[in-house]
Amino acid sequence: MCQYASLYLLRHLFGVRVSILNDMYTTLDKIFKNITLPIKKLGCFKHKPKEITYLELYDKLYRTAAQVRSNTSSNLITEPLLKTSYHIKDYPGPRDLFLEHRKLIQSLFKFRDKVLENATRNINNALKSFNATYHQRDFPIVTVHVRRTDYTRHLKNRMNLTQLDKLYYNNAFEFYKKRLKRPLFLVVSDDPEWCREMLQAEDVLIIASEVKQEDMAAMSLGDHHIISYGTFSFTGALLGNGNITHPLTTNPRYRLVKCVKSPVFYNVDRGDNQQYSE
C-alpha cells in the first residue's frame, strides 16, 4: 500500500508516468475496489530503468519542477521532467507526504464491500456490551493497533528497539481521555491474548479478528487512532479520521517519523526506559 501510494503521489504531484508490478495489483485488488495505476508490461519502457531510491527520485523531480516553473509565468508544467526511466529500488513510505495528502491517500484505497461489512460487524460485536453499534453510539471510537508476534526481531535487528508495553498504551489512552468525552478504545492485534491480559478494561475492548484486511478496515472506521511501529499500523490510521498518536522514540536508528510535522500527529511517551535493546 505504501509503495502504491508513493508512486501515485509522484504522478499526482509531478505528472510523470508510473506503473506497478502485476503482483502488487493482484494483492491490492483483492482488498480494494479502485486500484487504477497501470501494470508494467514488457516494452512499457524503451530502455532498462535505472535504479534509484524514492527520496532521490522525489528530490530530483521536485528540483526539476521548481526550475521549470521559475522559467515560465504559468504554474503549469508542459515538458517532461525526466529524460530516463527509473526503477525505485527501496520500499518507500514517506509519512510526512502521506499525512500532507491524507485525503488523497484515503481516496486511493476503497475497501471492497465484504471487507468493510465484516469489519463493521466485528466492531458491532465488540460494542454489544455498550448496547451500541458503530452507526448508533454517543461516544468517539479510538482504534488501537498492537503488533507483536512477527515484529520483535525486526524491531531489534533493524531499529535497535524493544517492543512496546502497556505503559505506552496507557499513556496514549490518557492522551485521549484528556481531550475527548468518554472515548472507547477498540484494539486490533495479532496477539489478542496479550491485549486481553495487559490492556482490556471497561473502556478498552478487543476486536476478535484473524483477518488482517478486516483489522485495517476497522482502523479506518475510527475517529482517532493509537498506533505502534510499522507501516500497517500507520496506514490503517491514515485511512481513518482524526488524530494519530505514535510512540515517542529518541533512538537515532528509528527515523521514519523524524520529518513529520502535522497537526494531527502526536508523539506519546513510551513510558519505559527500555526502548533500546541490548
C-alpha positions in Angstrom: 0.0 0.0 0.0 2.8 2.4 0.9 4.6 1.7 -2.4 1.4 2.1 -4.4 0.6 5.4 -2.7 4.2 6.7 -3.1 4.0 6.1 -6.8 0.6 7.7 -7.1 1.9 10.8 -5.4 4.7 11.1 -8.0 2.1 11.0 -10.8 -0.2 13.4 -8.9 2.5 16.0 -8.0 4.8 15.9 -11.0 2.7 14.4 -13.8 5.2 11.5 -14.5 4.2 8.2 -15.9 4.3 5.3 -13.4 3.4 1.7 -13.3 3.2 -1.2 -10.8 4.0 -4.9 -11.0 1.3 -7.4 -11.5 1.9 -9.0 -8.1 1.2 -5.6 -6.4 -2.0 -5.2 -8.4 -3.2 -8.7 -7.6 -2.6 -8.3 -3.9 -4.3 -4.9 -3.6 -7.2 -5.7 -5.9 -8.4 -8.5 -3.6 -8.9 -5.9 -0.8 -9.6 -2.6 -2.6 -12.0 -1.9 -5.4 -10.3 1.0 -7.1 -6.7 0.1 -7.8 -6.1 2.0 -11.0 -2.4 2.5 -11.6 -1.3 0.7 -14.8 0.5 -2.6 -14.6 4.0 -2.7 -16.0 4.2 -4.7 -19.3 7.0 -5.8 -21.5 8.1 -2.9 -23.7 6.5 -0.4 -21.5 9.8 1.4 -21.1 12.2 1.8 -24.1 15.4 1.3 -22.0 16.2 -0.6 -18.9 15.3 1.6 -16.0 18.0 3.0 -13.7 17.8 2.1 -10.1 17.1 4.9 -7.6 15.7 5.4 -4.1 12.3 7.0 -3.7 13.6 10.1 -1.9 16.4 10.6 -4.5 13.7 10.5 -7.3 11.3 12.7 -5.4 14.1 15.3 -4.8 15.1 15.1 -8.4 11.5 15.7 -9.6 10.9 18.5 -7.0 14.1 20.4 -8.0 13.4 20.0 -11.8 9.8 21.1 -11.4 10.9 24.2 -9.4 13.4 25.1 -12.1 10.9 24.7 -14.9 8.3 26.8 -13.0 10.9 29.5 -12.4 11.3 29.9 -16.2 7.6 30.4 -17.0 4.9 32.7 -16.0 2.5 29.8 -15.7 2.4 27.3 -12.9 1.7 24.5 -15.4 4.5 22.1 -16.4 4.3 21.3 -20.1 7.6 19.5 -20.6 8.7 16.1 -19.3 10.6 16.3 -16.0 12.5 13.0 -16.6 14.6 12.0 -19.6 15.1 8.5 -18.5 13.2 5.7 -16.8 13.7 4.7 -13.2 13.1 1.7 -11.0 12.5 2.5 -7.3 14.7 0.1 -5.5 13.6 0.6 -1.9 10.3 0.4 -0.1 9.0 3.9 0.3 6.5 5.0 2.9 7.0 8.8 3.4 4.9 9.5 6.5 5.2 13.3 6.1 4.0 13.2 2.5 1.2 10.8 3.3 -0.2 13.0 6.1 0.1 16.1 4.0 -2.0 14.4 1.3 -4.2 12.3 3.6 -7.5 12.9 1.8 -5.9 11.9 -1.5 -4.4 8.7 0.0 -7.8 7.8 1.5 -9.4 8.1 -1.9 -6.9 5.6 -3.3 -8.0 2.7 -1.1 -11.7 2.0 -1.0 -12.2 -1.4 0.7 -14.3 -4.0 -1.0 -17.8 -4.2 0.4 -17.4 -7.6 2.0 -14.2 -6.4 3.8 -15.9 -3.3 5.1 -19.1 -5.2 6.1 -17.0 -7.7 8.1 -15.0 -5.0 9.8 -18.2 -3.2 10.8 -19.7 -6.5 12.1 -16.6 -7.1 14.2 -16.9 -3.6 15.7 -20.6 -4.1 16.4 -19.9 -7.4 18.1 -17.4 -5.7 20.4 -19.9 -2.9 21.2 -22.8 -5.2 22.3 -21.9 -4.7 25.9 -22.5 -1.0 25.5 -25.8 -1.5 23.7 -24.4 0.4 20.8 -23.4 -0.1 17.2 -20.8 1.7 15.1 -23.5 3.8 13.5 -25.6 4.2 16.7 -23.4 5.5 19.5 -22.8 8.6 21.6 -19.1 8.3 22.1 -16.0 8.5 20.0 -14.1 5.4 18.9 -10.3 5.4 19.2 -8.8 2.4 17.4 -5.6 0.9 18.8 -3.2 -1.3 16.8 -0.9 -3.6 18.7 1.6 -5.6 16.6 3.7 -8.2 18.4 4.1 -11.7 17.1 6.2 -11.0 14.0 7.8 -7.7 14.9 10.0 -8.2 17.9 13.0 -9.4 16.0 12.6 -6.9 13.2 12.5 -4.0 15.8 15.6 -5.2 17.4 17.7 -6.0 14.3 16.6 -3.1 12.1 16.0 -0.3 14.6 17.5 -1.4 17.9 14.2 -1.1 19.6 12.2 -3.2 22.1 8.5 -4.0 21.9 6.1 -1.5 23.3 4.5 -2.5 26.6 1.3 -1.5 28.3 2.8 1.7 29.6 2.8 3.3 26.2 -0.8 2.3 25.5 -1.9 3.6 28.9 -0.2 6.9 28.2 -2.0 7.0 24.8 -5.3 6.2 26.5 -4.8 9.1 28.9 -3.9 11.4 26.0 -7.3 10.9 24.5 -9.2 10.8 27.8 -8.0 14.4 28.5 -9.2 15.6 25.0 -12.4 13.5 24.3 -15.6 12.9 26.2 -16.0 9.2 27.1 -13.8 7.7 24.4 -14.0 4.0 23.8 -10.8 2.2 22.7 -11.1 -0.7 20.2 -8.0 -2.8 19.9 -6.9 -4.9 16.9 -3.9 -7.0 17.2 -2.0 -10.1 16.0 -1.7 -11.1 19.7 -5.2 -10.6 21.2 -4.4 -12.7 24.3 -1.6 -10.3 25.3 -4.0 -7.4 24.8 -6.7 -9.0 26.9 -4.2 -9.6 29.7 -2.5 -6.3 29.6 -4.9 -3.7 28.2 -8.6 -4.8 28.5 -10.6 -2.5 30.7 -14.1 -1.2 31.0 -13.4 1.3 28.1 -10.9 -0.9 26.3 -12.3 -3.7 24.1 -10.5 -6.3 22.0 -11.8 -7.0 18.5 -11.6 -10.7 17.8 -10.5 -11.0 14.2 -7.9 -13.1 12.4 -8.2 -11.3 9.0 -5.6 -8.6 8.5 -7.6 -6.6 6.0 -10.6 -6.5 8.3 -8.4 -5.2 11.1 -7.2 -2.4 8.8 -10.7 -1.6 7.7 -11.8 -1.4 11.3 -8.9 1.1 12.0 -10.1 3.2 9.0 -13.5 3.5 10.7 -12.1 5.0 13.9 -12.5 8.6 14.9 -8.9 8.7 16.3 -6.0 6.3 16.5 -3.3 4.9 18.6 -0.6 3.2 16.6 2.5 1.1 17.2 5.6 0.8 14.9 5.3 -0.3 11.3 3.6 0.7 8.1 0.4 -1.5 8.7 -0.3 0.5 11.9 0.4 3.8 10.3 -1.6 3.1 7.1 -4.7 1.9 8.9 -4.8 5.1 10.9 -4.0 7.2 7.9 -7.2 5.8 6.2 -9.3 6.9 9.2 -10.2 10.3 10.6 -8.9 12.4 13.4 -5.6 12.3 15.3 -2.9 9.7 15.4 -0.6 9.0 18.4 2.7 7.4 17.9 5.3 6.2 20.4 7.9 8.9 21.2 11.3 7.4 20.2 14.7 9.0 20.6 16.6 6.1 19.1 18.6 7.6 16.2 18.2 4.4 14.1 14.4 5.0 14.0 13.9 7.9 11.7 10.6 7.1 10.0 8.7 9.9 11.6 11.5 12.4 12.1 10.2 14.8 9.4 6.5 14.5 10.3 5.1 17.9 11.3 1.3 17.5 11.2 -1.4 19.0 13.4 -3.0 15.5 13.7 0.2 13.6 14.6 1.3 13.3 18.2 4.2 11.5 19.8 3.3 9.9 23.1 5.9 8.8 25.7 6.6 5.1 25.7 6.7 5.3 29.5 9.6 2.9 29.8 13.4 3.0 29.8 13.8 0.0 27.5 13.3 1.4 24.0 16.9 0.4 23.2 17.7 -3.3 23.0 20.9 -4.6 24.4 
